[in-house]
């Protein structure tokens, strides 16, 4: 039997279902890094516009259901309970900023990658455009 590693933040600040799925990023390569860079430089309203462009229109299977995203926001559906949660992009931006604020958005590997990019760009990452690649 494998030991379960408990994170104290899971007890003190449990994540909502939408927050758990925002941790996946946009689904595009380096999407979470672009989202992090944008969140660090934009206010919530502009971050919402950025997220709308970064995610685009699409969807993916997630634990317990399916996640759709389009111009209106993110929709999460649970198959077993036959329930749906809808979140506009402003709500998603607020959640991303909260996740960054409590240091839960990036993995250790992503933090290392950001540090390398910051060093290469001499500090703050350039404000990204949706789906751009950092050189």
N, CA, C and O atoms as CSV, one atom per row, in Angstrom:
chain,resi,resn,atom,element,x,y,z
A,1,UNK,N,N,0.838,-1.178,0.000
A,1,UNK,CA,C,0.000,0.000,0.000
A,1,UNK,C,C,0.885,1.243,0.000
A,1,UNK,O,O,1.831,1.334,0.782
A,2,UNK,N,N,0.582,2.186,-0.864
A,2,UNK,CA,C,1.370,3.402,-0.987
A,2,UNK,C,C,0.866,4.473,-0.020
A,2,UNK,O,O,-0.339,4.675,0.129
A,3,UNK,N,N,1.800,5.148,0.626
A,3,UNK,CA,C,1.440,6.214,1.566
A,3,UNK,C,C,0.884,7.413,0.807
A,3,UNK,O,O,1.353,7.744,-0.282
A,4,UNK,N,N,-0.101,8.048,1.383
A,4,UNK,CA,C,-0.691,9.247,0.793
A,4,UNK,C,C,-0.001,10.453,1.406
A,4,UNK,O,O,0.093,10.573,2.627
A,5,UNK,N,N,0.479,11.341,0.556
A,5,UNK,CA,C,1.131,12.554,1.041
A,5,UNK,C,C,0.073,13.636,1.228
A,5,UNK,O,O,-0.635,13.991,0.286
A,6,UNK,N,N,-0.028,14.147,2.421
A,6,UNK,CA,C,-1.041,15.140,2.752
A,6,UNK,C,C,-0.434,16.540,2.709
A,6,UNK,O,O,0.603,16.799,3.320
A,7,UNK,N,N,-1.083,17.420,1.993
A,7,UNK,CA,C,-0.673,18.816,1.920
A,7,UNK,C,C,-1.560,19.589,2.892
A,7,UNK,O,O,-2.785,19.526,2.795
A,8,UNK,N,N,-0.959,20.309,3.814
A,8,UNK,CA,C,-1.718,21.056,4.824
A,8,UNK,C,C,-2.694,22.037,4.185
A,8,UNK,O,O,-3.740,22.337,4.762
A,9,UNK,N,N,-2.355,22.546,2.985
A,9,UNK,CA,C,-3.251,23.485,2.317
A,9,UNK,C,C,-4.539,22.817,1.863
A,9,UNK,O,O,-5.564,23.483,1.723
A,10,UNK,N,N,-4.499,21.490,1.629
A,10,UNK,CA,C,-5.719,20.788,1.256
A,10,UNK,C,C,-6.737,20.813,2.393
A,10,UNK,O,O,-7.943,20.735,2.162
A,11,UNK,N,N,-6.239,20.922,3.614
A,11,UNK,CA,C,-7.130,20.990,4.781
A,11,UNK,C,C,-7.540,22.436,5.051
A,11,UNK,O,O,-8.718,22.729,5.257
A,12,UNK,N,N,-6.550,23.342,5.046
A,12,UNK,CA,C,-6.824,24.735,5.397
A,12,UNK,C,C,-7.554,25.494,4.302
A,12,UNK,O,O,-8.449,26.291,4.584
A,13,UNK,N,N,-7.177,25.250,3.058
A,13,UNK,CA,C,-7.789,25.964,1.937
A,13,UNK,C,C,-8.101,24.978,0.819
A,13,UNK,O,O,-7.387,24.937,-0.183
A,14,UNK,N,N,-9.150,24.188,0.973
A,14,UNK,CA,C,-9.471,23.224,-0.083
A,14,UNK,C,C,-9.817,23.950,-1.381
A,14,UNK,O,O,-10.391,25.039,-1.368
A,15,UNK,N,N,-9.459,23.332,-2.488
A,15,UNK,CA,C,-9.721,23.935,-3.790
A,15,UNK,C,C,-11.127,23.589,-4.257
A,15,UNK,O,O,-11.638,22.501,-3.992
A,16,UNK,N,N,-11.738,24.535,-4.953
A,16,UNK,CA,C,-13.031,24.261,-5.574
A,16,UNK,C,C,-12.781,23.370,-6.800
A,16,UNK,O,O,-11.644,23.201,-7.240
A,17,UNK,N,N,-13.846,22.817,-7.326
A,17,UNK,CA,C,-13.704,21.949,-8.494
A,17,UNK,C,C,-13.138,22.728,-9.680
A,17,UNK,O,O,-12.300,22.201,-10.411
A,18,UNK,N,N,-13.572,23.955,-9.885
A,18,UNK,CA,C,-13.043,24.744,-10.995
A,18,UNK,C,C,-11.563,25.051,-10.764
A,18,UNK,O,O,-10.780,25.027,-11.713
A,19,UNK,N,N,-11.166,25.337,-9.529
A,19,UNK,CA,C,-9.748,25.614,-9.248
A,19,UNK,C,C,-8.889,24.391,-9.522
A,19,UNK,O,O,-7.806,24.509,-10.095
A,20,UNK,N,N,-9.362,23.217,-9.119
A,20,UNK,CA,C,-8.616,21.987,-9.400
A,20,UNK,C,C,-8.366,21.840,-10.889
A,20,UNK,O,O,-7.294,21.397,-11.302
A,21,UNK,N,N,-9.342,22.205,-11.691
A,21,UNK,CA,C,-9.201,22.047,-13.135
A,21,UNK,C,C,-8.455,23.198,-13.796
A,21,UNK,O,O,-7.887,23.017,-14.873
A,22,UNK,N,N,-8.442,24.367,-13.186
A,22,UNK,CA,C,-7.613,25.461,-13.698
A,22,UNK,C,C,-6.132,25.131,-13.539
A,22,UNK,O,O,-5.295,25.665,-14.267
A,23,UNK,N,N,-5.808,24.262,-12.601
A,23,UNK,CA,C,-4.417,23.847,-12.416
A,23,UNK,C,C,-3.884,23.096,-13.636
A,23,UNK,O,O,-2.671,22.940,-13.774
A,24,UNK,N,N,-4.747,22.637,-14.504
A,24,UNK,CA,C,-4.343,21.942,-15.726
A,24,UNK,C,C,-3.773,22.912,-16.762
A,24,UNK,O,O,-3.059,22.498,-17.675
A,25,UNK,N,N,-4.083,24.185,-16.622
A,25,UNK,CA,C,-3.679,25.153,-17.641
A,25,UNK,C,C,-4.630,25.114,-18.816
A,25,UNK,O,O,-5.692,24.496,-18.749
A,26,UNK,N,N,-4.248,25.773,-19.887
A,26,UNK,CA,C,-5.121,25.914,-21.050
A,26,UNK,C,C,-5.118,24.701,-21.966
A,26,UNK,O,O,-5.955,24.597,-22.863
A,27,UNK,N,N,-4.195,23.795,-21.751
A,27,UNK,CA,C,-4.089,22.639,-22.635
A,27,UNK,C,C,-3.095,22.844,-23.757
A,27,UNK,O,O,-2.776,21.901,-24.481
A,28,UNK,N,N,-2.604,24.051,-23.912
A,28,UNK,CA,C,-1.580,24.340,-24.905
A,28,UNK,C,C,-0.212,24.284,-24.232
A,28,UNK,O,O,-0.090,24.537,-23.034
A,29,UNK,N,N,0.813,23.951,-25.014
A,29,UNK,CA,C,2.162,23.880,-24.469
A,29,UNK,C,C,2.547,25.210,-23.822
A,29,UNK,O,O,2.376,26.270,-24.423
A,30,UNK,N,N,3.061,25.149,-22.614
A,30,UNK,CA,C,3.476,26.306,-21.812
A,30,UNK,C,C,2.324,27.232,-21.443
A,30,UNK,O,O,2.546,28.386,-21.077
A,31,UNK,N,N,1.093,26.731,-21.539
A,31,UNK,CA,C,-0.074,27.549,-21.227
A,31,UNK,C,C,-0.065,28.074,-19.799
A,31,UNK,O,O,-0.379,29.240,-19.560
A,32,UNK,N,N,0.295,27.215,-18.852
A,32,UNK,CA,C,0.296,27.663,-17.454
A,32,UNK,C,C,1.339,28.751,-17.229
A,32,UNK,O,O,1.118,29.664,-16.433
A,33,UNK,N,N,2.457,28.664,-17.912
A,33,UNK,CA,C,3.499,29.683,-17.747
A,33,UNK,C,C,3.020,31.013,-18.316
A,33,UNK,O,O,3.238,32.061,-17.708
A,34,UNK,N,N,2.368,30.979,-19.478
A,34,UNK,CA,C,1.813,32.218,-20.046
A,34,UNK,C,C,0.740,32.792,-19.126
A,34,UNK,O,O,0.693,34.000,-18.893
A,35,UNK,N,N,-0.125,31.914,-18.603
A,35,UNK,CA,C,-1.186,32.381,-17.714
A,35,UNK,C,C,-0.587,32.987,-16.456
A,35,UNK,O,O,-1.047,34.033,-15.999
A,36,UNK,N,N,0.425,32.353,-15.889
A,36,UNK,CA,C,1.095,32.887,-14.701
A,36,UNK,C,C,1.695,34.265,-14.998
A,36,UNK,O,O,1.500,35.207,-14.229
A,37,UNK,N,N,2.425,34.384,-16.113
A,37,UNK,CA,C,3.046,35.666,-16.475
A,37,UNK,C,C,1.988,36.753,-16.650
A,37,UNK,O,O,2.176,37.884,-16.202
A,38,UNK,N,N,0.879,36.410,-17.302
A,38,UNK,CA,C,-0.195,37.387,-17.497
A,38,UNK,C,C,-0.815,37.769,-16.157
A,38,UNK,O,O,-1.078,38.946,-15.908
A,39,UNK,N,N,-1.050,36.781,-15.294
A,39,UNK,CA,C,-1.670,37.053,-13.993
A,39,UNK,C,C,-0.805,37.952,-13.122
A,39,UNK,O,O,-1.325,38.727,-12.319
A,40,UNK,N,N,0.506,37.854,-13.276
A,40,UNK,CA,C,1.408,38.674,-12.484
A,40,UNK,C,C,1.453,40.125,-12.970
A,40,UNK,O,O,1.902,41.010,-12.242
A,41,UNK,N,N,0.986,40.370,-14.203
A,41,UNK,CA,C,1.111,41.705,-14.784
A,41,UNK,C,C,-0.213,42.388,-15.096
A,41,UNK,O,O,-0.241,43.594,-15.345
A,42,UNK,N,N,-1.301,41.641,-15.088
A,42,UNK,CA,C,-2.587,42.212,-15.484
A,42,UNK,C,C,-3.558,42.260,-14.311
A,42,UNK,O,O,-3.463,41.463,-13.377
A,43,UNK,N,N,-4.491,43.204,-14.373
A,43,UNK,CA,C,-5.559,43.204,-13.378
A,43,UNK,C,C,-6.543,42.083,-13.727
A,43,UNK,O,O,-6.428,41.452,-14.778
A,44,UNK,N,N,-7.490,41.846,-12.856
A,44,UNK,CA,C,-8.407,40.717,-13.020
A,44,UNK,C,C,-9.203,40.804,-14.316
A,44,UNK,O,O,-9.395,39.788,-14.984
A,45,UNK,N,N,-9.667,41.984,-14.683
A,45,UNK,CA,C,-10.469,42.144,-15.894
A,45,UNK,C,C,-9.653,41.806,-17.142
A,45,UNK,O,O,-10.134,41.101,-18.029
A,46,UNK,N,N,-8.416,42.312,-17.207
A,46,UNK,CA,C,-7.581,42.030,-18.381
A,46,UNK,C,C,-7.117,40.578,-18.394
A,46,UNK,O,O,-6.955,39.983,-19.459
A,47,UNK,N,N,-6.906,40.011,-17.210
A,47,UNK,CA,C,-6.557,38.596,-17.144
A,47,UNK,C,C,-7.721,37.751,-17.662
A,47,UNK,O,O,-7.501,36.752,-18.346
A,48,UNK,N,N,-8.941,38.138,-17.346
A,48,UNK,CA,C,-10.118,37.411,-17.849
A,48,UNK,C,C,-10.132,37.416,-19.384
A,48,UNK,O,O,-10.420,36.395,-20.007
A,49,UNK,N,N,-9.823,38.560,-19.983
A,49,UNK,CA,C,-9.761,38.651,-21.450
A,49,UNK,C,C,-8.649,37.752,-21.986
A,49,UNK,O,O,-8.823,37.077,-23.001
A,50,UNK,N,N,-7.502,37.748,-21.296
A,50,UNK,CA,C,-6.390,36.903,-21.706
A,50,UNK,C,C,-6.787,35.422,-21.639
A,50,UNK,O,O,-6.528,34.669,-22.578
A,51,UNK,N,N,-7.410,35.006,-20.536
A,51,UNK,CA,C,-7.802,33.606,-20.381
A,51,UNK,C,C,-8.771,33.181,-21.484
A,51,UNK,O,O,-8.675,32.072,-22.009
A,52,UNK,N,N,-9.690,34.057,-21.825
A,52,UNK,CA,C,-10.652,33.769,-22.896
A,52,UNK,C,C,-9.925,33.456,-24.197
A,52,UNK,O,O,-10.292,32.520,-24.908
A,53,UNK,N,N,-8.895,34.237,-24.509
A,53,UNK,CA,C,-8.107,34.018,-25.731
A,53,UNK,C,C,-7.214,32.782,-25.606
A,53,UNK,O,O,-7.101,31.997,-26.548
A,54,UNK,N,N,-6.585,32.611,-24.446
A,54,UNK,CA,C,-5.654,31.491,-24.243
A,54,UNK,C,C,-6.381,30.150,-24.331
A,54,UNK,O,O,-5.893,29.221,-24.974
A,55,UNK,N,N,-7.536,30.048,-23.693
A,55,UNK,CA,C,-8.278,28.790,-23.726
A,55,UNK,C,C,-8.967,28.578,-25.068
A,55,UNK,O,O,-9.036,27.451,-25.558
A,56,UNK,N,N,-9.474,29.647,-25.662
A,56,UNK,CA,C,-10.181,29.513,-26.932
A,56,UNK,C,C,-11.482,28.754,-26.768
A,56,UNK,O,O,-12.162,28.879,-25.749
A,57,UNK,N,N,-11.823,27.971,-27.768
A,57,UNK,CA,C,-13.043,27.159,-27.749
A,57,UNK,C,C,-12.632,25.700,-27.786
A,57,UNK,O,O,-11.869,25.285,-28.659
A,58,UNK,N,N,-13.134,24.924,-26.844
A,58,UNK,CA,C,-12.790,23.505,-26.826
A,58,UNK,C,C,-13.271,22.845,-25.564
A,58,UNK,O,O,-14.213,23.298,-24.914
A,59,UNK,N,N,-12.605,21.768,-25.233
A,59,UNK,CA,C,-12.961,21.036,-24.037
A,59,UNK,C,C,-12.064,19.844,-23.850
A,59,UNK,O,O,-11.243,19.524,-24.709
A,60,UNK,N,N,-12.226,19.190,-22.723
A,60,UNK,CA,C,-11.415,18.009,-22.435
A,60,UNK,C,C,-12.098,17.188,-21.343
A,60,UNK,O,O,-12.918,17.692,-20.576
A,61,UNK,N,N,-11.736,15.919,-21.299
A,61,UNK,CA,C,-12.204,15.067,-20.212
A,61,UNK,C,C,-11.426,15.407,-18.957
A,61,UNK,O,O,-10.226,15.677,-19.009
A,62,UNK,N,N,-12.109,15.392,-17.844
A,62,UNK,CA,C,-11.480,15.642,-16.550
A,62,UNK,C,C,-11.977,14.577,-15.580
A,62,UNK,O,O,-12.906,13.827,-15.879
A,63,UNK,N,N,-11.344,14.526,-14.417
A,63,UNK,CA,C,-11.783,13.582,-13.402
A,63,UNK,C,C,-13.265,13.828,-13.105
A,63,UNK,O,O,-13.666,14.946,-12.781
A,64,UNK,N,N,-14.040,12.809,-13.217
A,64,UNK,CA,C,-15.471,12.849,-12.901
A,64,UNK,C,C,-16.336,13.553,-13.943
A,64,UNK,O,O,-17.533,13.723,-13.712
A,65,UNK,N,N,-15.775,13.971,-15.087
A,65,UNK,CA,C,-16.634,14.657,-16.032
A,65,UNK,C,C,-15.936,15.244,-17.238
A,65,UNK,O,O,-15.011,14.656,-17.798
A,66,UNK,N,N,-16.399,16.409,-17.618
A,66,UNK,CA,C,-15.918,17.071,-18.827
A,66,UNK,C,C,-15.854,18.578,-18.578
A,66,UNK,O,O,-16.688,19.132,-17.862
A,67,UNK,N,N,-14.860,19.233,-19.174
A,67,UNK,CA,C,-14.717,20.681,-19.072
A,67,UNK,C,C,-14.808,21.272,-20.473
A,67,UNK,O,O,-14.054,20.886,-21.366
A,68,UNK,N,N,-15.723,22.197,-20.660
A,68,UNK,CA,C,-15.869,22.956,-21.905
A,68,UNK,C,C,-15.454,24.387,-21.649
A,68,UNK,O,O,-15.628,24.894,-20.541
A,69,UNK,N,N,-14.904,25.050,-22.663
A,69,UNK,CA,C,-14.609,26.474,-22.549
A,69,UNK,C,C,-14.896,27.136,-23.881
A,69,UNK,O,O,-14.659,26.580,-24.954
A,70,UNK,N,N,-15.423,28.363,-23.765
A,70,UNK,CA,C,-15.773,29.146,-24.950
A,70,UNK,C,C,-15.754,30.625,-24.572
A,70,UNK,O,O,-15.220,30.987,-23.524
A,71,UNK,N,N,-16.319,31.464,-25.399
A,71,UNK,CA,C,-16.280,32.909,-25.165
A,71,UNK,C,C,-16.950,33.320,-23.853
A,71,UNK,O,O,-16.619,34.367,-23.297
A,72,UNK,N,N,-17.878,32.519,-23.357
A,72,UNK,CA,C,-18.590,32.864,-22.123
A,72,UNK,C,C,-17.834,32.455,-20.863
A,72,UNK,O,O,-17.997,33.082,-19.816
A,73,UNK,N,N,-17.015,31.421,-20.950
A,73,UNK,CA,C,-16.287,30.963,-19.775
A,73,UNK,C,C,-16.073,29.473,-19.784
A,73,UNK,O,O,-15.968,28.846,-20.838
A,74,UNK,N,N,-16.010,28.907,-18.579
A,74,UNK,CA,C,-15.734,27.487,-18.386
A,74,UNK,C,C,-16.986,26.821,-17.834
A,74,UNK,O,O,-17.650,27.345,-16.941
A,75,UNK,N,N,-17.287,25.661,-18.384
A,75,UNK,CA,C,-18.404,24.852,-17.911
A,75,UNK,C,C,-17.854,23.486,-17.518
A,75,UNK,O,O,-17.154,22.843,-18.301
A,76,UNK,N,N,-18.171,23.046,-16.305
A,76,UNK,CA,C,-17.727,21.748,-15.805
A,76,UNK,C,C,-18.956,20.874,-15.583
A,76,UNK,O,O,-19.913,21.278,-14.922
A,77,UNK,N,N,-18.911,19.669,-16.146
A,77,UNK,CA,C,-20.037,18.745,-15.984
A,77,UNK,C,C,-19.565,17.476,-15.291
A,77,UNK,O,O,-18.558,16.878,-15.670
A,78,UNK,N,N,-20.310,17.078,-14.273
A,78,UNK,CA,C,-20.056,15.805,-13.595
A,78,UNK,C,C,-21.037,14.784,-14.153
A,78,UNK,O,O,-22.249,14.998,-14.144
A,79,UNK,N,N,-20.499,13.678,-14.635
A,79,UNK,CA,C,-21.348,12.681,-15.261
A,79,UNK,C,C,-22.240,11.953,-14.266
A,79,UNK,O,O,-23.447,11.845,-14.483
A,80,UNK,N,N,-21.670,11.459,-13.190
A,80,UNK,CA,C,-22.456,10.636,-12.255
A,80,UNK,C,C,-23.590,11.424,-11.616
A,80,UNK,O,O,-24.710,10.927,-11.504
A,81,UNK,N,N,-23.298,12.664,-11.194
A,81,UNK,CA,C,-24.319,13.474,-10.527
A,81,UNK,C,C,-25.203,14.227,-11.512
A,81,UNK,O,O,-26.220,14.806,-11.129
A,82,UNK,N,N,-24.808,14.216,-12.790
A,82,UNK,CA,C,-25.530,14.960,-13.817
A,82,UNK,C,C,-25.700,16.425,-13.415
A,82,UNK,O,O,-26.790,16.990,-13.509
A,83,UNK,N,N,-24.586,17.031,-12.961
A,83,UNK,CA,C,-24.598,18.441,-12.557
A,83,UNK,C,C,-23.645,19.232,-13.439
A,83,UNK,O,O,-22.761,18.676,-14.091
A,84,UNK,N,N,-23.847,20.529,-13.441
A,84,UNK,CA,C,-22.993,21.411,-14.242
A,84,UNK,C,C,-22.701,22.681,-13.449
A,84,UNK,O,O,-23.578,23.242,-12.792
A,85,UNK,N,N,-21.441,23.119,-13.528
A,85,UNK,CA,C,-21.022,24.405,-12.949
A,85,UNK,C,C,-20.568,25.290,-14.096
A,85,UNK,O,O,-19.835,24.845,-14.979
A,86,UNK,N,N,-20.998,26.530,-14.083
A,86,UNK,CA,C,-20.556,27.488,-15.107
A,86,UNK,C,C,-19.829,28.629,-14.420
A,86,UNK,O,O,-20.276,29.136,-13.391
A,87,UNK,N,N,-18.707,29.026,-14.997
A,87,UNK,CA,C,-17.889,30.113,-14.459
A,87,UNK,C,C,-17.484,31.019,-15.616
A,87,UNK,O,O,-16.919,30.559,-16.609
A,88,UNK,N,N,-17.777,32.317,-15.480
A,88,UNK,CA,C,-17.351,33.233,-16.531
A,88,UNK,C,C,-15.845,33.472,-16.402
A,88,UNK,O,O,-15.228,33.054,-15.422
A,89,UNK,N,N,-15.264,34.138,-17.384
A,89,UNK,CA,C,-13.808,34.327,-17.396
A,89,UNK,C,C,-13.339,35.214,-16.260
A,89,UNK,O,O,-12.209,35.061,-15.796
A,90,UNK,N,N,-14.173,36.140,-15.793
A,90,UNK,CA,C,-13.795,36.972,-14.654
A,90,UNK,C,C,-13.661,36.115,-13.389
A,90,UNK,O,O,-12.741,36.312,-12.596
A,91,UNK,N,N,-14.571,35.177,-13.209
A,91,UNK,CA,C,-14.484,34.256,-12.067
A,91,UNK,C,C,-13.248,33.365,-12.183
A,91,UNK,O,O,-12.576,33.091,-11.188
A,92,UNK,N,N,-12.954,32.914,-13.406
A,92,UNK,CA,C,-11.762,32.089,-13.621
A,92,UNK,C,C,-10.492,32.887,-13.314
A,92,UNK,O,O,-9.560,32.363,-12.705
A,93,UNK,N,N,-10.456,34.153,-13.735
A,93,UNK,CA,C,-9.296,35.007,-13.459
A,93,UNK,C,C,-9.112,35.192,-11.955
A,93,UNK,O,O,-7.989,35.141,-11.454
A,94,UNK,N,N,-10.198,35.402,-11.247
A,94,UNK,CA,C,-10.140,35.546,-9.788
A,94,UNK,C,C,-9.579,34.272,-9.162
A,94,UNK,O,O,-8.761,34.341,-8.245
A,95,UNK,N,N,-10.009,33.118,-9.649
A,95,UNK,CA,C,-9.514,31.845,-9.124
A,95,UNK,C,C,-8.029,31.649,-9.417
A,95,UNK,O,O,-7.285,31.174,-8.558
A,96,UNK,N,N,-7.594,32.010,-10.618
A,96,UNK,CA,C,-6.164,31.886,-10.959
A,96,UNK,C,C,-5.339,32.770,-10.041
A,96,UNK,O,O,-4.313,32.338,-9.516
A,97,UNK,N,N,-5.776,33.991,-9.845
A,97,UNK,CA,C,-5.036,34.903,-8.950
A,97,UNK,C,C,-5.008,34.361,-7.517
A,97,UNK,O,O,-3.996,34.492,-6.829
A,98,UNK,N,N,-6.096,33.761,-7.068
A,98,UNK,CA,C,-6.125,33.163,-5.729
A,98,UNK,C,C,-5.138,31.993,-5.642
A,98,UNK,O,O,-4.389,31.879,-4.672
A,99,UNK,N,N,-5.143,31.136,-6.650
A,99,UNK,CA,C,-4.232,29.987,-6.650
A,99,UNK,C,C,-2.775,30.433,-6.624
A,99,UNK,O,O,-1.947,29.828,-5.942
A,100,UNK,N,N,-2.466,31.487,-7.364
A,100,UNK,CA,C,-1.096,32.023,-7.355
A,100,UNK,C,C,-0.796,32.616,-5.983
A,100,UNK,O,O,0.294,32.422,-5.445
A,101,UNK,N,N,-1.750,33.332,-5.423
A,101,UNK,CA,C,-1.567,33.972,-4.119
A,101,UNK,C,C,-1.307,32.993,-2.986
A,101,UNK,O,O,-0.588,33.314,-2.040
A,102,UNK,N,N,-1.888,31.795,-3.075
A,102,UNK,CA,C,-1.653,30.791,-2.032
A,102,UNK,C,C,-0.591,29.782,-2.473
A,102,UNK,O,O,-0.423,28.737,-1.843
A,103,UNK,N,N,0.121,30.096,-3.552
A,103,UNK,CA,C,1.244,29.289,-4.047
A,103,UNK,C,C,0.826,27.859,-4.388
A,103,UNK,O,O,1.517,26.897,-4.053
A,104,UNK,N,N,-0.324,27.743,-5.062
A,104,UNK,CA,C,-0.802,26.419,-5.454
A,104,UNK,C,C,-0.921,26.266,-6.971
A,104,UNK,O,O,-1.223,25.175,-7.456
A,105,UNK,N,N,-0.688,27.346,-7.729
A,105,UNK,CA,C,-0.925,27.273,-9.174
A,105,UNK,C,C,0.167,26.497,-9.906
A,105,UNK,O,O,-0.137,25.672,-10.768
A,106,UNK,N,N,1.414,26.747,-9.580
A,106,UNK,CA,C,2.530,26.137,-10.307
A,106,UNK,C,C,3.109,24.939,-9.565
A,106,UNK,O,O,3.150,24.912,-8.335
A,107,UNK,N,N,3.555,23.949,-10.334
A,107,UNK,CA,C,4.296,22.837,-9.760
A,107,UNK,C,C,5.742,23.285,-9.540
A,107,UNK,O,O,6.141,24.343,-10.025
A,108,UNK,N,N,6.510,22.504,-8.828
A,108,UNK,CA,C,7.927,22.837,-8.616
A,108,UNK,C,C,8.672,22.893,-9.948
A,108,UNK,O,O,9.523,23.762,-10.138
A,109,UNK,N,N,8.372,21.991,-10.864
A,109,UNK,CA,C,9.023,22.002,-12.183
A,109,UNK,C,C,8.671,23.267,-12.958
A,109,UNK,O,O,9.531,23.850,-13.619
A,110,UNK,N,N,7.420,23.691,-12.883
A,110,UNK,CA,C,7.009,24.916,-13.576
A,110,UNK,C,C,7.681,26.136,-12.959
A,110,UNK,O,O,8.054,27.066,-13.675
A,111,UNK,N,N,7.839,26.142,-11.636
A,111,UNK,CA,C,8.539,27.248,-10.975
A,111,UNK,C,C,9.983,27.319,-11.440
A,111,UNK,O,O,10.512,28.406,-11.672
A,112,UNK,N,N,10.620,26.169,-11.578
A,112,UNK,CA,C,12.002,26.121,-12.063
A,112,UNK,C,C,12.087,26.640,-13.490
A,112,UNK,O,O,13.002,27.393,-13.825
A,113,UNK,N,N,11.144,26.243,-14.327
A,113,UNK,CA,C,11.118,26.708,-15.718
A,113,UNK,C,C,10.926,28.224,-15.781
A,113,UNK,O,O,11.566,28.898,-16.589
A,114,UNK,N,N,10.056,28.755,-14.939
A,114,UNK,CA,C,9.836,30.209,-14.914
A,114,UNK,C,C,11.106,30.934,-14.485
A,114,UNK,O,O,11.454,31.966,-15.059
A,115,UNK,N,N,11.794,30.409,-13.488
A,115,UNK,CA,C,13.047,31.042,-13.041
A,115,UNK,C,C,14.061,31.091,-14.178
A,115,UNK,O,O,14.760,32.091,-14.340
A,116,UNK,N,N,14.147,30.025,-14.963
A,116,UNK,CA,C,15.063,30.001,-16.110
A,116,UNK,C,C,14.662,31.055,-17.143
A,116,UNK,O,O,15.512,31.770,-17.674
A,117,UNK,N,N,13.367,31.142,-17.420
A,117,UNK,CA,C,12.884,32.131,-18.384
A,117,UNK,C,C,13.095,33.554,-17.873
A,117,UNK,O,O,13.463,34.441,-18.643
A,118,UNK,N,N,12.863,33.779,-16.567
A,118,UNK,CA,C,13.078,35.107,-15.999
A,118,UNK,C,C,14.552,35.502,-16.100
A,118,UNK,O,O,14.876,36.654,-16.393
A,119,UNK,N,N,15.423,34.558,-15.860
A,119,UNK,CA,C,16.856,34.835,-15.968
A,119,UNK,C,C,17.208,35.185,-17.412
A,119,UNK,O,O,17.962,36.125,-17.663
A,120,UNK,N,N,16.666,34.434,-18.347
A,120,UNK,CA,C,16.917,34.683,-19.762
A,120,UNK,C,C,16.387,36.050,-20.198
A,120,UNK,O,O,17.003,36.719,-21.027
A,121,UNK,N,N,15.257,36.462,-19.644
A,121,UNK,CA,C,14.629,37.741,-20.015
A,121,UNK,C,C,14.991,38.859,-19.029
A,121,UNK,O,O,14.382,39.929,-19.044
A,122,UNK,N,N,15.962,38.608,-18.194
A,122,UNK,CA,C,16.479,39.596,-17.233
A,122,UNK,C,C,15.390,40.126,-16.301
A,122,UNK,O,O,15.230,41.337,-16.148
A,123,UNK,N,N,14.662,39.233,-15.696
A,123,UNK,CA,C,13.662,39.639,-14.704
A,123,UNK,C,C,12.272,39.208,-15.079
A,123,UNK,O,O,12.014,38.017,-15.257
A,124,UNK,N,N,11.380,40.151,-15.200
A,124,UNK,CA,C,9.973,39.867,-15.488
A,124,UNK,C,C,9.813,39.296,-16.887
A,124,UNK,O,O,10.421,39.776,-17.843
A,125,UNK,N,N,8.992,38.272,-16.988
A,125,UNK,CA,C,8.700,37.710,-18.301
A,125,UNK,C,C,7.925,38.720,-19.131
A,125,UNK,O,O,7.105,39.465,-18.592
A,126,UNK,N,N,8.175,38.754,-20.445
A,126,UNK,CA,C,7.383,39.652,-21.295
A,126,UNK,C,C,5.902,39.288,-21.203
A,126,UNK,O,O,5.551,38.115,-21.077
A,127,UNK,N,N,5.048,40.292,-21.267
A,127,UNK,CA,C,3.623,40.034,-21.237
A,127,UNK,C,C,3.272,39.176,-22.456
A,127,UNK,O,O,3.509,39.585,-23.593
A,128,UNK,N,N,2.714,38.001,-22.223
A,128,UNK,CA,C,2.476,37.097,-23.345
A,128,UNK,C,C,1.211,37.438,-24.104
A,128,UNK,O,O,0.290,38.067,-23.584
A,129,UNK,N,N,1.199,36.999,-25.356
A,129,UNK,CA,C,-0.029,36.935,-26.128
A,129,UNK,C,C,-0.525,35.511,-25.981
A,129,UNK,O,O,0.271,34.608,-25.722
A,130,UNK,N,N,-1.796,35.294,-26.136
A,130,UNK,CA,C,-2.329,33.947,-26.012
A,130,UNK,C,C,-1.618,33.005,-26.958
A,130,UNK,O,O,-1.431,33.311,-28.136
A,131,UNK,N,N,-1.227,31.867,-26.440
A,131,UNK,CA,C,-0.602,30.767,-27.160
A,131,UNK,C,C,0.746,31.091,-27.798
A,131,UNK,O,O,1.207,30.330,-28.648
A,132,UNK,N,N,1.392,32.189,-27.421
A,132,UNK,CA,C,2.733,32.486,-27.928
A,132,UNK,C,C,3.747,31.598,-27.223
A,132,UNK,O,O,3.454,31.029,-26.172
A,133,UNK,N,N,4.921,31.480,-27.790
A,133,UNK,CA,C,6.002,30.724,-27.181
A,133,UNK,C,C,7.069,31.701,-26.726
A,133,UNK,O,O,7.368,32.672,-27.421
A,134,UNK,N,N,7.645,31.445,-25.556
A,134,UNK,CA,C,8.791,32.235,-25.116
A,134,UNK,C,C,10.019,31.672,-25.789
A,134,UNK,O,O,10.237,30.461,-25.794
A,135,UNK,N,N,10.833,32.568,-26.366
A,135,UNK,CA,C,12.057,32.113,-27.053
A,135,UNK,C,C,13.177,31.970,-26.041
A,135,UNK,O,O,14.293,31.599,-26.404
